[in-house]
Amino acid sequence: MSSIVEKINKIHNLSRAKKCSYTQIKEAQEQLDMTFPTEFIDYVREFGCIDFGATEWTGLNIKGYLNTVTATQREKSVNPSFPQKHFVLEDLNIDAKKVIVDEEGNVYILQYEKKKLLCNSISEYLDICI
C-alpha cells in the first residue's frame, strides 16, 4: 500500500467515492492527453474521490465538478493559460485559485496565468490539507 493511501485511510470523517479501475484511469489520461503521477493513480484506485473538512479533491468514478477530467476541461475552457500536461486536483473557490498537478506529481497553485510551486508531491500537499 502506498504512503498516500495510508495517510488518507487515517483521516477522520472522510467521504469517498467508489474505487476506480485501470480502464477508467487510462480513459481519463487519454481525454486529458497526459499521464497521471503514481500517487494520483494510487489515490483514485483506492478512493475514487475524497472530501474531508473543507478539502474536496477531484477524482475519478464520480460525475460533476469533482471529476478530474470535467474539472480540468472546464478550467482549460475558461483559462487559456492553463498549462499543458497538468490536471486540477482541487478548486479552492477563492479568487479563481486551483490546485493543479503535473505528470511528475508536483503540486502548484494556479491563479489565472500565475503558477507557483506549492509541493513536490501530492502526499506532501495532503499533509497541508490535513
DSSP file with accessible surface (Angstrom, degrees, kcal/mol):
  #  RESIDUE AA STRUCTURE BP1 BP2  ACC     N-H-->O    O-->H-N    N-H-->O    O-->H-N    TCO  KAPPA ALPHA  PHI   PSI    X-CA   Y-CA   Z-CA
    1    1 A M              0   0  155      0, 0.0     2,-0.1     0, 0.0    41,-0.0   0.000 360.0 360.0 360.0 137.3    0.0    0.0    0.0
    2    2 A S     >  -     0   0   30      1,-0.1     4,-2.2    37,-0.1     5,-0.2  -0.317 360.0-112.3 -78.2 161.7    1.3    3.4   -0.9
    3    3 A S  H  > S+     0   0   63      1,-0.2     4,-2.5     2,-0.2     5,-0.2   0.884 116.0  53.6 -58.4 -41.6    2.1    6.2    1.6
    4    4 A I  H  > S+     0   0    1      1,-0.2     4,-2.5     2,-0.2    -1,-0.2   0.910 108.4  49.6 -66.5 -37.9   -0.7    8.4    0.2
    5    5 A V  H  > S+     0   0    7      2,-0.2     4,-2.5     1,-0.2    -1,-0.2   0.933 111.1  49.7 -65.3 -42.9   -3.3    5.6    0.7
    6    6 A E  H  X S+     0   0   94     -4,-2.2     4,-0.8     1,-0.2    -2,-0.2   0.918 111.9  48.4 -61.3 -43.4   -2.1    5.0    4.2
    7    7 A K  H >< S+     0   0   50     -4,-2.5     3,-0.9     1,-0.2     4,-0.3   0.921 112.1  48.0 -63.4 -45.7   -2.3    8.7    5.0
    8    8 A I  H >< S+     0   0    0     -4,-2.5     3,-1.9     1,-0.2    -1,-0.2   0.901 104.7  60.2 -64.5 -38.9   -5.8    9.1    3.6
    9    9 A N  H 3< S+     0   0   74     -4,-2.5    -1,-0.2     1,-0.3    -2,-0.2   0.740 101.1  56.2 -61.1 -21.1   -7.0    6.0    5.5
   10   10 A K  T << S+     0   0  160     -3,-0.9     2,-0.4    -4,-0.8    -1,-0.3   0.503  81.2 110.7 -88.8  -5.5   -6.1    7.8    8.8
   11   11 A I    X   -     0   0   24     -3,-1.9     3,-0.6    -4,-0.3     2,-0.2  -0.568  64.7-135.7 -76.6 128.3   -8.4   10.8    8.0
   12   12 A H  T 3  S+     0   0  162     -2,-0.4    -2,-0.1     1,-0.2    -1,-0.1  -0.516  83.8  17.2 -79.5 149.6  -11.4   11.1   10.3
   13   13 A N  T 3  S+     0   0  152      1,-0.2     2,-0.4    -2,-0.2    40,-0.4   0.871  86.0 169.7  57.1  41.1  -14.8   11.9    8.7
   14   14 A L    <   -     0   0   40     -3,-0.6     2,-0.4    38,-0.1    38,-0.2  -0.687  21.4-159.7 -85.3 130.9  -13.6   11.1    5.2
   15   15 A S  E     +A   51   0A  61     36,-2.9    36,-2.0    -2,-0.4     2,-0.3  -0.914  19.1 176.1-105.2 142.6  -16.1   10.8    2.4
   16   16 A R  E     -A   50   0A 115     -2,-0.4    34,-0.2    34,-0.2    32,-0.1  -0.965  25.5-132.4-146.0 157.3  -15.1    8.9   -0.6
   17   17 A A        -     0   0   24     32,-1.9     2,-0.1    30,-1.2    32,-0.1  -0.271  51.5 -68.9 -91.5-173.1  -16.5    7.6   -4.0
   18   18 A K        -     0   0  154     43,-0.5    -1,-0.2     1,-0.1    29,-0.1  -0.476  58.5 -95.0 -76.1 152.4  -16.1    4.1   -5.3
   19   19 A K        -     0   0  114     27,-0.2     2,-0.3    -2,-0.1    26,-0.2  -0.210  43.3-134.9 -57.1 155.9  -12.7    2.8   -6.3
   20   20 A C        -     0   0    4     24,-1.3     2,-0.1    -3,-0.1    28,-0.1  -0.815  10.6-119.0-118.4 163.0  -11.9    3.2  -10.0
   21   21 A S     >  -     0   0   44     -2,-0.3     4,-2.0     1,-0.1     5,-0.1  -0.457  25.3-111.3 -94.9 165.6  -10.4    0.8  -12.5
   22   22 A Y  H  > S+     0   0  147      1,-0.2     4,-2.9     2,-0.2     5,-0.2   0.847 119.6  58.9 -62.7 -32.2   -7.2    1.0  -14.5
   23   23 A T  H  > S+     0   0   89      2,-0.2     4,-2.6     1,-0.2    -1,-0.2   0.929 105.3  47.8 -63.0 -44.2   -9.5    1.3  -17.6
   24   24 A Q  H  > S+     0   0   56      2,-0.2     4,-2.2     1,-0.2    -1,-0.2   0.893 112.7  49.4 -63.2 -39.7  -11.1    4.4  -16.1
   25   25 A I  H  X S+     0   0    4     -4,-2.0     4,-2.6     2,-0.2    -2,-0.2   0.940 111.0  49.1 -64.6 -45.8   -7.7    5.8  -15.3
   26   26 A K  H  X S+     0   0  124     -4,-2.9     4,-2.3     1,-0.2    -2,-0.2   0.919 111.3  49.6 -60.5 -44.3   -6.4    5.1  -18.9
   27   27 A E  H  X S+     0   0  104     -4,-2.6     4,-2.4     2,-0.2    -1,-0.2   0.911 111.1  49.5 -62.2 -41.7   -9.5    6.7  -20.4
   28   28 A A  H  X S+     0   0    3     -4,-2.2     4,-1.9     2,-0.2    -2,-0.2   0.918 110.2  50.6 -64.4 -41.9   -9.1    9.9  -18.2
   29   29 A Q  H  X>S+     0   0   35     -4,-2.6     5,-2.1     1,-0.2     4,-0.8   0.908 110.9  49.2 -62.7 -40.2   -5.4   10.1  -19.2
   30   30 A E  H ><5S+     0   0  124     -4,-2.3     3,-0.6     1,-0.2    -2,-0.2   0.913 109.4  51.8 -65.0 -41.7   -6.3    9.9  -22.9
   31   31 A Q  H 3<5S+     0   0  118     -4,-2.4    -1,-0.2     1,-0.2    -2,-0.2   0.848 118.0  37.9 -63.8 -33.5   -9.0   12.6  -22.5
   32   32 A L  H 3<5S-     0   0    4     -4,-1.9    53,-0.3     2,-0.2    -1,-0.2   0.441 105.5-128.8 -96.6  -1.5   -6.5   14.9  -20.9
   33   33 A D  T <<5S+     0   0  105     -4,-0.8     2,-0.3    -3,-0.6    -3,-0.2   0.938  72.9  94.9  52.5  52.7   -3.6   13.9  -23.1
   34   34 A M  S   <S-     0   0    9     -5,-2.1     2,-0.5    -6,-0.1    -1,-0.2  -0.967  74.2-112.0-157.4 171.5   -1.4   13.2  -20.1
   35   35 A T        -     0   0   87     -2,-0.3    -9,-0.0    -3,-0.1    -5,-0.0  -0.956  32.3-130.8-113.2 127.6   -0.1   10.6  -17.8
   36   36 A F        -     0   0    5     -2,-0.5    67,-0.1   -11,-0.1    66,-0.0  -0.512  27.6-107.4 -74.2 146.5   -1.1   10.8  -14.1
   37   37 A P    >>  -     0   0   11      0, 0.0     4,-2.0     0, 0.0     3,-0.6  -0.345  32.0-108.7 -68.5 155.9    1.6   10.5  -11.4
   38   38 A T  H 3> S+     0   0  101      1,-0.2     4,-2.9     2,-0.2     5,-0.2   0.864 116.6  56.8 -55.2 -42.2    1.7    7.3   -9.5
   39   39 A E  H 3> S+     0   0   47      1,-0.2     4,-2.3     2,-0.2    -1,-0.2   0.895 107.4  48.2 -60.0 -39.3    0.4    8.9   -6.3
   40   40 A F  H <> S+     0   0    0     -3,-0.6     4,-2.8     2,-0.2     5,-0.3   0.921 111.4  49.9 -67.5 -41.5   -2.7   10.1   -8.1
   41   41 A I  H  X S+     0   0   31     -4,-2.0     4,-2.5     1,-0.2     5,-0.2   0.936 111.5  48.7 -61.7 -45.1   -3.3    6.7   -9.6
   42   42 A D  H  X S+     0   0   47     -4,-2.9     4,-1.6     1,-0.2    -1,-0.2   0.918 112.3  50.3 -58.9 -43.6   -2.9    5.0   -6.2
   43   43 A Y  H  X>S+     0   0    0     -4,-2.3     4,-3.0    -5,-0.2     5,-0.6   0.953 114.6  40.3 -61.1 -52.9   -5.4    7.5   -4.7
   44   44 A V  H  X5S+     0   0    0     -4,-2.8   -24,-1.3     1,-0.2     4,-1.1   0.843 110.7  58.3 -71.9 -30.4   -8.1    7.1   -7.3
   45   45 A R  H  <5S+     0   0   84     -4,-2.5    -1,-0.2    -5,-0.3    -2,-0.2   0.886 119.2  31.0 -62.2 -36.1   -7.7    3.3   -7.4
   46   46 A E  H  <5S+     0   0   54     -4,-1.6    -2,-0.2    -5,-0.2   -27,-0.2   0.845 139.3  13.8 -90.9 -37.5   -8.4    3.2   -3.7
   47   47 A F  H  <5S-     0   0    0     -4,-3.0     2,-2.9    -5,-0.2   -30,-1.2   0.594  71.2-151.5-119.1 -18.0  -10.8    6.1   -3.1
   48   48 A G  S  <<S-     0   0    0     -4,-1.1    12,-2.1    -5,-0.6     2,-0.3  -0.340  79.5 -10.8  75.0 -63.6  -12.1    7.4   -6.4
   49   49 A C  S    S-     0   0    5     -2,-2.9   -32,-1.9    10,-0.3     2,-0.3  -0.960  72.8-157.0-163.2 147.4  -12.6   10.8   -4.9
   50   50 A I  E     +AB  16  57A   1      7,-0.5     7,-2.1    -2,-0.3     2,-0.3  -0.946  12.5 179.1-134.3 156.6  -12.4   12.2   -1.4
   51   51 A D  E     +AB  15  56A  53    -36,-2.0   -36,-2.9    -2,-0.3     2,-0.3  -0.965   8.8 163.2-149.2 147.5  -13.5   15.1    0.7
   52   52 A F  E >   - B   0  55A  16      3,-2.3     3,-3.0    -2,-0.3   -38,-0.1  -0.943  63.3 -25.2-158.1 140.3  -13.0   15.9    4.4
   53   53 A G  T 3  S-     0   0   82    -40,-0.4    77,-0.1    -2,-0.3   -40,-0.0  -0.263 129.9 -23.5  53.8-127.1  -13.4   19.1    6.3
   54   54 A A  T 3  S+     0   0  104     75,-0.2     2,-0.5    -3,-0.1    -1,-0.3   0.300 116.9 104.8 -95.7  10.1  -13.0   22.0    3.8
   55   55 A T  E <   +B   52   0A  14     -3,-3.0    -3,-2.3    74,-0.1     2,-0.4  -0.807  40.3 173.0-100.1 127.1  -11.0   19.8    1.4
   56   56 A E  E     -B   51   0A  59     -2,-0.5    35,-0.4    -5,-0.2     2,-0.3  -0.932  11.1-168.1-132.0 107.3  -12.5   18.4   -1.8
   57   57 A W  E     -B   50   0A   0     -7,-2.1    -7,-0.5    -2,-0.4    33,-0.2  -0.747  21.5-121.1 -93.9 144.2  -10.2   16.6   -4.2
   58   58 A T        +     0   0    4     31,-3.2     2,-0.3    -2,-0.3     9,-0.2  -0.330  44.2 151.6 -71.4 164.4  -11.2   15.7   -7.7
   59   59 A G  B     -c   67   0B   0      7,-2.5     9,-2.7   -10,-0.1    10,-0.3  -0.889  38.4 -83.1-167.6-162.2  -11.0   12.1   -8.7
   60   60 A L  S    S+     0   0    6    -12,-2.1   -43,-0.1    -2,-0.3     3,-0.1  -0.735  92.7  48.2-121.1 168.3  -12.5    9.5  -10.9
   61   61 A N  S    S+     0   0   51      1,-0.3   -43,-0.5    -2,-0.3     2,-0.3   0.826  95.6  94.6  68.4  32.0  -15.6    7.3  -10.8
   62   62 A I        -     0   0   51     -3,-0.2    -1,-0.3   -14,-0.1     2,-0.2  -0.982  66.8-134.6-148.0 147.0  -17.7   10.4   -9.9
   63   63 A K        +     0   0  198     -2,-0.3     3,-0.5    -3,-0.1     2,-0.1  -0.653  60.5  23.6-100.8 160.2  -19.7   12.8  -12.0
   64   64 A G  S >  S-     0   0   39     -2,-0.2     3,-2.1     1,-0.2     7,-0.2  -0.446 113.3 -17.0  92.6-159.1  -19.8   16.5  -11.9
   65   65 A Y  T 3  S+     0   0  123      1,-0.3    -1,-0.2    -2,-0.1     6,-0.1   0.658 128.4  59.4 -66.0 -17.2  -17.4   19.2  -10.7
   66   66 A L  T 3  S+     0   0   18     -3,-0.5    -7,-2.5    -8,-0.1     2,-0.4   0.484  78.2 106.0 -91.2   0.0  -15.3   16.7   -8.6
   67   67 A N  B <> S-c   59   0B  28     -3,-2.1     4,-3.1    -9,-0.2     5,-0.3  -0.664  70.7-139.7 -77.9 129.0  -14.5   14.6  -11.7
   68   68 A T  H  > S+     0   0    0     -9,-2.7     4,-2.4    -2,-0.4    20,-0.4   0.898 100.8  46.6 -57.8 -43.7  -10.8   15.3  -12.6
   69   69 A V  H  > S+     0   0    5    -10,-0.3     4,-3.0     2,-0.2     5,-0.3   0.954 114.9  46.1 -65.8 -48.1  -11.5   15.3  -16.3
   70   70 A T  H  > S+     0   0   55      1,-0.2     4,-2.5     2,-0.2     5,-0.2   0.934 114.7  47.2 -59.4 -48.3  -14.5   17.6  -16.0
   71   71 A A  H  X S+     0   0    7     -4,-3.1     4,-2.1    -7,-0.2    -1,-0.2   0.906 115.4  45.5 -62.5 -41.1  -12.8   20.0  -13.7
   72   72 A T  H  X S+     0   0    0     -4,-2.4     4,-2.7    -5,-0.3    -2,-0.2   0.936 113.8  47.4 -70.8 -45.0   -9.6   20.2  -15.8
   73   73 A Q  H  X S+     0   0   88     -4,-3.0     4,-1.9    -5,-0.2    -2,-0.2   0.900 111.9  51.4 -63.8 -38.4  -11.5   20.6  -19.1
   74   74 A R  H  X S+     0   0  108     -4,-2.5     4,-1.1    -5,-0.3    -1,-0.2   0.937 111.4  47.2 -63.2 -44.7  -13.7   23.3  -17.6
   75   75 A E  H >X S+     0   0   17     -4,-2.1     4,-2.0     1,-0.2     3,-0.5   0.916 110.4  52.4 -64.9 -40.6  -10.7   25.2  -16.3
   76   76 A K  H 3< S+     0   0   63     -4,-2.7    -1,-0.2     1,-0.2    -2,-0.2   0.868 106.1  55.4 -61.7 -33.7   -9.0   24.9  -19.7
   77   77 A S  H 3< S+     0   0   92     -4,-1.9    -1,-0.2     1,-0.2    -2,-0.2   0.773 118.7  31.4 -72.5 -25.3  -12.1   26.3  -21.4
   78   78 A V  H << S+     0   0  102     -4,-1.1    -1,-0.2    -3,-0.5    -2,-0.2   0.572 118.3  54.5-107.3 -12.5  -12.0   29.4  -19.3
   79   79 A N    ><  -     0   0   11     -4,-2.0     3,-2.1    -5,-0.2    -1,-0.2  -0.852  55.4-174.4-127.1  97.1   -8.3   29.9  -18.7
   80   80 A P  T 3  S+     0   0  128      0, 0.0    -1,-0.1     0, 0.0    -4,-0.1   0.690  86.2  63.1 -64.0 -13.3   -6.2   30.0  -21.8
   81   81 A S  T 3   +     0   0   57     -3,-0.1    -5,-0.1     2,-0.1     3,-0.0   0.396  69.2 128.7 -90.1   2.7   -3.1   30.0  -19.6
   82   82 A F    <   -     0   0   12     -3,-2.1    31,-0.1    -7,-0.2     2,-0.1  -0.419  65.0-117.4 -61.7 125.6   -3.8   26.6  -18.1
   83   83 A P    >   -     0   0   26      0, 0.0     3,-0.7     0, 0.0    -1,-0.1  -0.360  23.3-110.8 -71.5 144.9   -0.6   24.6  -18.5
   84   84 A Q  T 3  S+     0   0  132      1,-0.2     3,-0.1    -2,-0.1   -51,-0.1  -0.307  98.5  26.2 -64.7 153.9   -0.4   21.5  -20.7
   85   85 A K  T 3  S+     0   0   74    -53,-0.3    18,-0.8     1,-0.2     2,-0.3   0.808 100.2 108.2  60.6  34.2    0.1   18.1  -19.0
   86   86 A H  E <   -D  102   0C  14     -3,-0.7     2,-0.3    16,-0.2    -1,-0.2  -0.935  49.0-160.8-131.4 157.7   -1.5   19.3  -15.7
   87   87 A F  E     -D  101   0C   0     14,-2.1    14,-2.3    -2,-0.3     2,-0.5  -0.956  27.7-103.1-137.5 158.5   -4.8   18.5  -14.1
   88   88 A V  E     +D  100   0C   2    -20,-0.4    12,-0.2    -2,-0.3   -16,-0.2  -0.697  33.8 171.9 -82.1 123.9   -7.0   20.1  -11.4
   89   89 A L  E    S+     0   0C   0     10,-3.0   -31,-3.2    -2,-0.5     2,-0.3   0.770  70.2   4.0 -95.8 -36.7   -6.7   18.4   -8.1
   90   90 A E  E     -D   99   0C   9      9,-1.8     9,-3.6   -33,-0.2     2,-0.7  -0.984  55.3-144.1-154.3 137.4   -8.7   20.9   -6.1
   91   91 A D  E     -D   98   0C  47    -35,-0.4     7,-0.2    -2,-0.3   -35,-0.1  -0.917  13.3-163.2 -98.3 114.4  -10.7   24.1   -6.7
   92   92 A L        -     0   0   49      5,-1.8     6,-0.1    -2,-0.7    -1,-0.1   0.621  22.4-140.2 -75.6 -12.3  -10.0   26.3   -3.7
   93   93 A N        +     0   0  121      4,-0.6     2,-0.4     1,-0.2     5,-0.1   0.823  66.0 114.2  56.2  32.6  -13.0   28.5   -4.6
   94   94 A I  S >  S-     0   0   95      3,-0.4     3,-2.1     1,-0.0    -1,-0.2  -0.968  92.9 -28.5-134.3 114.8  -11.1   31.6   -3.6
   95   95 A D  T 3  S-     0   0  110     -2,-0.4    -1,-0.0     1,-0.3    -2,-0.0   0.837 115.8 -61.2  50.8  40.9  -10.1   34.2   -6.2
   96   96 A A  T 3  S+     0   0   32      1,-0.2    16,-0.6    15,-0.1     2,-0.4   0.714  90.7 159.1  62.7  23.5  -10.0   31.6   -9.0
   97   97 A K  E <   - E   0 111C  68     -3,-2.1    -5,-1.8    14,-0.2    -4,-0.6  -0.647  16.2-177.1 -83.2 132.8   -7.2   29.6   -7.3
   98   98 A K  E     -DE  91 110C  23     12,-2.6    12,-3.1    -2,-0.4     2,-0.6  -0.954  25.5-134.3-124.9 145.5   -6.8   26.0   -8.4
   99   99 A V  E     -DE  90 109C   0     -9,-3.6   -10,-3.0    -2,-0.4    -9,-1.8  -0.900  36.0-177.9 -96.2 120.9   -4.5   23.3   -7.1
  100  100 A I  E     -DE  88 108C   0      8,-2.4     8,-3.0    -2,-0.6     2,-0.4  -0.862  15.6-152.2-123.3 158.6   -3.0   21.6  -10.1
  101  101 A V  E     -DE  87 107C   0    -14,-2.3   -14,-2.1    -2,-0.3     6,-0.2  -0.979   6.9-146.0-131.8 141.4   -0.6   18.7  -10.6
  102  102 A D  E >   -D   86   0C   9      4,-1.8     3,-1.6    -2,-0.4   -16,-0.2  -0.396  40.4 -90.5 -96.9-179.9    1.8   17.9  -13.4
  103  103 A E  T 3  S+     0   0   56    -18,-0.8   -65,-0.2     1,-0.3   -17,-0.1   0.746 125.8  55.0 -65.2 -23.0    2.8   14.5  -14.7
  104  104 A E  T 3  S-     0   0  140    -67,-0.1    -1,-0.3     2,-0.1   -66,-0.1   0.526 119.9-107.3 -86.2  -8.7    5.7   14.2  -12.2
  105  105 A G    <   +     0   0    3     -3,-1.6     2,-0.2     1,-0.3    -2,-0.1   0.490  66.9 149.8  95.3   5.2    3.4   14.8   -9.3
  106  106 A N        -     0   0   39     15,-0.1    -4,-1.8    16,-0.1     2,-0.4  -0.499  38.2-140.4 -70.0 140.8    4.5   18.4   -8.5
  107  107 A V  E     +EF 101 119C   0     12,-2.7    11,-3.2    -6,-0.2    12,-2.0  -0.890  23.7 178.6-111.9 132.8    1.7   20.4   -7.0
  108  108 A Y  E     -EF 100 117C  32     -8,-3.0    -8,-2.4    -2,-0.4     2,-0.5  -0.885  30.2-127.1-128.4 158.1    1.1   24.1   -7.9
  109  109 A I  E     -EF  99 116C  38      7,-2.6     7,-2.4    -2,-0.3     2,-0.5  -0.931  29.6-164.1 -99.8 127.6   -1.3   26.9   -7.1
  110  110 A L  E     +EF  98 115C   2    -12,-3.1   -12,-2.6    -2,-0.5     2,-0.4  -0.967  16.0 172.7-115.3 127.1   -2.7   28.3  -10.3
  111  111 A Q  E >   -EF  97 114C  52      3,-2.6     3,-2.4    -2,-0.5     2,-0.3  -0.914  69.0 -57.0-133.5 104.9   -4.4   31.7  -10.4
  112  112 A Y  T 3  S-     0   0  131    -16,-0.6   -14,-0.0    -2,-0.4   -33,-0.0  -0.430 123.4 -16.3  58.1-114.1   -5.2   32.8  -13.9
  113  113 A E  T 3  S+     0   0  123     -2,-0.3     2,-0.6    -3,-0.1    -1,-0.3   0.516 116.0  99.8 -97.3  -1.8   -1.8   32.8  -15.6
  114  114 A K  E <   -F  111   0C 139     -3,-2.4    -3,-2.6     2,-0.0     2,-0.5  -0.745  49.1-177.2 -91.3 122.0    0.3   32.7  -12.4
  115  115 A K  E     -F  110   0C  92     -2,-0.6     2,-0.4    -5,-0.2    -5,-0.2  -0.974   1.1-177.9-120.8 124.6    1.6   29.2  -11.4
  116  116 A K  E     -F  109   0C 160     -7,-2.4    -7,-2.6    -2,-0.5     2,-0.2  -0.988  30.2-117.0-127.8 129.9    3.5   28.7   -8.2
  117  117 A L  E     +F  108   0C  85     -2,-0.4    -9,-0.3    -9,-0.2     3,-0.1  -0.425  35.8 169.4 -63.8 129.4    5.1   25.5   -6.9
  118  118 A L  E     -     0   0C  67    -11,-3.2     2,-0.3     1,-0.4   -10,-0.2   0.776  60.5  -2.7-108.0 -45.7    3.4   24.5   -3.7
  119  119 A C  E     -F  107   0C   2    -12,-2.0   -12,-2.7   -14,-0.0    -1,-0.4  -0.972  53.5-128.9-147.8 159.8    4.7   20.9   -3.0
  120  120 A N  S    S+     0   0  100     -2,-0.3     2,-0.3   -14,-0.2     3,-0.1   0.417  92.5  20.7 -91.5  -0.6    6.9   18.3   -4.6
  121  121 A S  S  > S-     0   0   30      1,-0.1     4,-1.7   -14,-0.1   -15,-0.1  -0.985  72.4-117.7-159.5 160.2    4.2   15.6   -4.2
  122  122 A I  H  > S+     0   0    0     -2,-0.3     4,-2.6     2,-0.2     5,-0.2   0.880 116.3  57.2 -66.8 -37.3    0.5   15.0   -3.8
  123  123 A S  H  > S+     0   0    7      1,-0.2     4,-1.7     2,-0.2    -1,-0.2   0.904 105.1  50.3 -60.9 -40.3    1.3   13.3   -0.5
  124  124 A E  H  > S+     0   0   77      1,-0.2     4,-1.2     2,-0.2    -1,-0.2   0.899 110.1  50.3 -65.2 -39.2    3.1   16.4    0.7
  125  125 A Y  H  X S+     0   0   13     -4,-1.7     4,-2.2     1,-0.2     3,-0.3   0.898 104.7  58.0 -66.2 -37.0    0.0   18.5   -0.3
  126  126 A L  H  X S+     0   0    0     -4,-2.6     4,-2.6     1,-0.2    -1,-0.2   0.907 100.3  57.3 -58.2 -39.9   -2.2   16.1    1.7
  127  127 A D  H  < S+     0   0   86     -4,-1.7    -1,-0.2     1,-0.2    -2,-0.2   0.890 107.0  48.7 -58.3 -39.6   -0.2   16.9    4.8
  128  128 A I  H  < S+     0   0  104     -4,-1.2    -1,-0.2    -3,-0.3    -2,-0.2   0.915 111.1  50.2 -65.4 -42.5   -1.1   20.6    4.3
  129  129 A C  H  <        0   0   25     -4,-2.2    -2,-0.2     1,-0.2    -1,-0.2   0.873 360.0 360.0 -65.1 -37.3   -4.7   19.7    3.8
  130  130 A I     <        0   0  113     -4,-2.6    -1,-0.2    -5,-0.2    -2,-0.2   0.907 360.0 360.0 -71.6 360.0   -4.9   17.6    7.0
